[in-house]
């Protein structure tokens, strides 16, 4: 009985000691990680040969480790200096070098760099890399288009990438409609018309056909009116004061109605726009 008590007491002491030293080690480890930032990732030209045929596994492991590290640092994102951003961008480059088809790495780069950090150029560079290796993935040009539209306010580039995405398998039809709408914001009516007519080929969904035809008709009206404005300017050496002046001058019989329920208007620069913004007016 005495021997049993001694063994039991020894076990209690060992467990208590282990728990104490484990907690101390954990505390010291956290202090070390906070004060010692590992700001370097081996380039893929070194990791690749070492990984042999397990490059994909190495890429998965690096991304998991990287996301774990970043997860603990997001609260301090405003304090990040150049070494942090160099580490983050270099690590994402290494991960996608090891496995250039690894969508999760590109998606994480987009979500963190663009949304969390505002590093749009770095996010776009990563997506352009994805575009090279994932040419049939509509998500790549979609995110590029979104970055240009939402963050950079560049509707021309946004429309270009949205148009590209809408032609790829799996993309929702609304993206083609949005791309055409963005072309209107930049007065690229012919580009929108040509694009939508191309998208109509082989289309069987009547709802999509109806929507695209409505948008094409609106773009064609705007394009037609702009040509008449240019004609008026050549004749009278000035822009008309309003679109109605085109009818008064005999260049058009009447001003067509906007199929979306709005009204075509003449802007000071001679371009034609619509008050509906190509959205159905109820």
C-alpha positions as CSV (number, residue, x, y, z in Angstrom):
1,X,0.0,0.0,0.0
2,X,2.8,2.3,0.9
3,X,4.5,1.6,-2.5
4,X,1.3,2.4,-4.3
5,X,1.0,5.8,-2.5
6,X,4.6,6.7,-3.4
7,X,4.0,5.9,-7.1
8,X,0.8,7.8,-7.1
9,X,2.5,10.8,-5.5
10,X,5.3,10.6,-8.0
11,X,2.8,10.7,-10.9
12,X,1.0,13.7,-9.4
13,X,4.3,15.5,-9.1
14,X,5.3,14.6,-12.7
15,X,2.0,15.7,-14.1
16,X,2.0,19.0,-12.1
17,X,5.6,19.6,-13.2
18,X,4.8,18.9,-16.8
19,X,1.7,21.2,-16.7
20,X,3.8,24.0,-15.1
21,X,6.7,23.8,-17.5
22,X,4.3,23.4,-20.5
23,X,2.5,26.6,-19.6
24,X,5.8,28.4,-19.0
25,X,7.1,27.1,-22.4
26,X,3.9,28.2,-24.2
27,X,4.2,31.7,-22.6
28,X,7.9,32.0,-23.5
29,X,7.2,30.8,-27.1
30,X,4.5,33.4,-27.6
31,X,6.9,36.1,-26.3
32,X,9.5,34.9,-28.6
33,X,7.2,34.9,-31.6
34,X,6.0,38.4,-30.9
35,X,9.6,39.7,-30.5
36,X,11.2,37.7,-33.3
37,X,9.5,38.1,-36.7
38,X,10.6,35.5,-39.2
39,X,10.7,37.8,-42.3
40,X,12.1,35.4,-44.9
41,X,10.7,32.5,-46.9
42,X,13.0,30.4,-49.0
43,X,12.4,31.0,-52.7
44,X,10.7,28.3,-54.7
45,X,13.9,27.6,-56.6
46,X,15.3,26.1,-53.4
47,X,12.1,24.6,-51.9
48,X,11.1,23.1,-55.2
49,X,14.0,20.7,-55.7
50,X,13.9,19.7,-52.0
51,X,10.2,18.9,-52.2
52,X,10.8,16.5,-55.1
53,X,7.5,15.3,-56.4
54,X,5.7,16.7,-53.3
55,X,5.6,20.3,-54.4
56,X,1.8,20.4,-54.1
57,X,2.0,19.1,-50.5
58,X,4.8,21.6,-49.7
59,X,2.6,24.4,-51.1
60,X,-0.4,23.3,-49.0
61,X,1.8,23.2,-45.8
62,X,3.3,26.6,-46.5
63,X,-0.1,28.2,-47.1
64,X,-1.5,26.6,-43.9
65,X,1.5,27.8,-41.9
66,X,1.3,31.3,-43.5
67,X,-2.4,31.7,-42.8
68,X,-1.9,30.7,-39.2
69,X,0.8,33.3,-38.8
70,X,-1.3,36.0,-40.6
71,X,-4.3,35.1,-38.5
72,X,-2.4,36.1,-35.4
73,X,-1.2,39.4,-36.9
74,X,-4.4,40.9,-38.5
75,X,-5.1,43.0,-35.5
76,X,-1.8,44.7,-36.0
77,X,-2.2,45.2,-39.8
78,X,-1.9,49.0,-39.5
79,X,1.5,48.6,-37.9
80,X,2.9,46.4,-40.7
81,X,6.1,47.8,-42.1
82,X,7.8,47.0,-45.4
83,X,9.4,43.8,-44.0
84,X,6.0,42.4,-43.3
85,X,4.6,43.1,-46.7
86,X,7.8,41.8,-48.4
87,X,7.4,38.6,-46.4
88,X,3.7,38.3,-47.2
89,X,4.1,38.9,-50.9
90,X,7.2,36.7,-51.3
91,X,5.6,33.9,-49.4
92,X,2.5,34.0,-51.6
93,X,4.8,34.0,-54.7
94,X,6.7,30.9,-53.3
95,X,3.5,29.1,-52.6
96,X,2.1,29.7,-56.1
97,X,5.4,28.9,-57.7
98,X,5.4,25.5,-56.0
99,X,1.8,24.9,-57.2
100,X,0.7,27.5,-59.7
101,X,-2.8,25.9,-60.1
102,X,-3.5,26.2,-56.3
103,X,-6.6,28.4,-56.3
104,X,-6.9,28.7,-52.5
105,X,-3.5,30.5,-52.4
106,X,-4.7,33.0,-55.0
107,X,-8.0,33.5,-53.3
108,X,-6.3,34.1,-49.9
109,X,-4.0,36.6,-51.6
110,X,-7.0,38.4,-53.1
111,X,-9.0,38.4,-49.8
112,X,-6.0,39.5,-47.6
113,X,-4.1,41.8,-49.9
114,X,-7.0,43.6,-51.6
115,X,-9.6,43.6,-48.8
116,X,-7.6,43.6,-45.6
117,X,-4.5,45.5,-46.7
118,X,-5.5,47.6,-49.6
119,X,-2.5,46.3,-51.6
120,X,-4.4,46.2,-54.9
121,X,-1.4,46.1,-57.2
122,X,0.1,43.1,-55.4
123,X,-3.3,41.3,-55.4
124,X,-3.7,42.0,-59.2
125,X,-0.1,40.7,-59.9
126,X,-1.0,37.5,-58.1
127,X,-4.2,37.2,-60.1
128,X,-2.4,37.8,-63.4
129,X,-0.2,34.9,-62.5
130,X,-3.3,32.8,-61.8
131,X,-4.6,33.8,-65.2
132,X,-1.6,32.3,-66.9
133,X,-2.1,28.9,-65.2
134,X,-5.9,28.8,-64.9
135,X,-7.0,30.2,-68.3
136,X,-10.5,28.6,-68.1
137,X,-11.3,29.7,-64.5
138,X,-13.8,32.6,-64.8
139,X,-13.0,33.6,-61.1
140,X,-9.6,34.9,-62.0
141,X,-10.7,37.7,-64.5
142,X,-13.8,38.2,-62.4
143,X,-11.7,39.2,-59.3
144,X,-9.4,41.3,-61.5
145,X,-12.4,43.1,-62.9
146,X,-13.8,43.6,-59.4
147,X,-10.6,45.1,-58.2
148,X,-10.5,47.6,-61.0
149,X,-14.2,48.4,-60.6
150,X,-14.4,48.6,-56.8
151,X,-11.0,49.6,-55.6
152,X,-9.3,51.4,-58.5
153,X,-12.5,53.0,-60.0
154,X,-11.3,52.0,-63.5
155,X,-14.4,51.0,-65.4
156,X,-12.5,50.5,-68.7
157,X,-10.3,47.7,-67.3
158,X,-13.1,46.4,-65.2
159,X,-15.3,45.9,-68.3
160,X,-12.5,44.3,-70.1
161,X,-12.0,41.6,-67.4
162,X,-15.7,41.1,-66.8
163,X,-16.2,40.5,-70.5
164,X,-13.4,38.0,-70.5
165,X,-14.8,36.2,-67.4
166,X,-18.3,36.0,-68.8
167,X,-17.1,34.0,-71.8
168,X,-15.6,31.2,-69.6
169,X,-17.4,28.1,-68.3
170,X,-19.5,28.4,-65.2
171,X,-19.8,32.2,-65.2
172,X,-23.3,33.6,-64.5
173,X,-24.9,35.5,-67.3
174,X,-25.3,38.7,-65.2
175,X,-21.6,39.4,-65.5
176,X,-21.9,39.9,-69.3
177,X,-24.8,42.4,-68.6
178,X,-22.7,44.2,-66.0
179,X,-19.7,44.4,-68.4
180,X,-21.9,46.0,-71.1
181,X,-23.3,48.4,-68.5
182,X,-19.8,49.5,-67.6
183,X,-19.0,50.1,-71.2
184,X,-21.8,52.7,-71.2
185,X,-20.3,54.5,-68.2
186,X,-17.2,54.9,-70.4
187,X,-19.2,55.7,-73.5
188,X,-17.9,52.6,-75.3
189,X,-21.2,51.8,-76.9
190,X,-19.9,49.8,-79.8
191,X,-17.8,47.6,-77.7
192,X,-20.8,46.7,-75.5
193,X,-23.0,46.1,-78.6
194,X,-20.5,43.8,-80.2
195,X,-19.8,41.9,-77.0
196,X,-23.5,41.3,-76.2
197,X,-24.3,40.2,-79.8
198,X,-21.4,37.7,-79.5
199,X,-22.7,36.4,-76.2
200,X,-26.2,35.9,-77.7
201,X,-24.8,33.3,-80.1
202,X,-26.0,29.9,-79.1
203,X,-27.9,31.2,-76.1
204,X,-31.2,29.4,-75.4
205,X,-32.3,30.8,-72.1
206,X,-35.2,33.2,-73.1
207,X,-34.8,35.3,-70.0
208,X,-31.1,36.0,-70.9
209,X,-31.9,36.6,-74.5
210,X,-34.6,39.1,-73.6
211,X,-32.3,41.0,-71.2
212,X,-29.4,41.1,-73.6
213,X,-31.6,42.3,-76.5
214,X,-33.0,45.1,-74.3
215,X,-29.4,46.2,-73.5
216,X,-28.3,46.0,-77.1
217,X,-31.3,48.1,-78.2
218,X,-30.5,50.7,-75.6
219,X,-26.8,50.9,-76.6
220,X,-27.7,51.1,-80.3
221,X,-30.1,54.0,-79.6
222,X,-27.3,55.8,-77.7
223,X,-24.8,55.1,-80.4
224,X,-27.2,56.3,-83.1
225,X,-27.9,59.6,-81.2
226,X,-24.2,60.3,-80.7
227,X,-23.6,60.0,-84.5
228,X,-26.4,62.5,-85.1
229,X,-24.9,64.8,-82.5
230,X,-21.6,64.6,-84.4
231,X,-23.4,65.3,-87.7
232,X,-25.1,68.3,-86.1
233,X,-21.8,69.7,-84.9
234,X,-20.2,69.4,-88.3
235,X,-23.1,71.3,-89.9
236,X,-23.6,74.0,-87.3
237,X,-20.0,74.2,-85.8
238,X,-21.4,73.7,-82.3
239,X,-23.0,71.1,-80.2
240,X,-26.8,71.0,-79.9
241,X,-28.3,72.4,-76.6
242,X,-30.3,69.2,-76.2
243,X,-31.2,66.1,-78.1
244,X,-34.6,67.6,-79.1
245,X,-32.6,70.1,-81.3
246,X,-31.6,67.1,-83.5
247,X,-35.3,66.6,-84.3
248,X,-35.8,70.4,-84.9
249,X,-32.8,70.3,-87.3
250,X,-34.4,67.4,-89.2
251,X,-31.6,65.0,-88.4
252,X,-34.0,62.6,-86.6
253,X,-37.7,62.2,-86.7
254,X,-38.0,61.9,-82.9
255,X,-35.9,61.0,-79.9
256,X,-36.3,57.3,-79.2
257,X,-37.6,56.2,-75.8
258,X,-35.2,54.5,-73.4
259,X,-36.2,50.8,-73.3
260,X,-35.5,50.8,-69.6
261,X,-38.0,53.6,-68.9
262,X,-35.6,56.4,-68.5
263,X,-34.8,59.3,-70.7
264,X,-31.8,59.9,-73.1
265,X,-30.0,63.1,-72.3
266,X,-27.2,65.0,-74.0
267,X,-24.1,65.7,-71.7
268,X,-22.0,68.8,-72.0
269,X,-19.2,66.9,-73.8
270,X,-21.6,65.7,-76.6
271,X,-22.0,62.2,-75.3
272,X,-25.4,60.6,-74.9
273,X,-26.4,59.0,-71.6
274,X,-29.6,57.6,-70.0
275,X,-31.2,58.6,-66.7
276,X,-32.2,54.9,-66.2
277,X,-28.5,53.9,-66.0
278,X,-29.7,50.8,-67.9
279,X,-31.8,49.5,-65.0
280,X,-35.5,48.9,-65.3
281,X,-37.5,51.8,-64.0
282,X,-40.5,50.8,-62.0
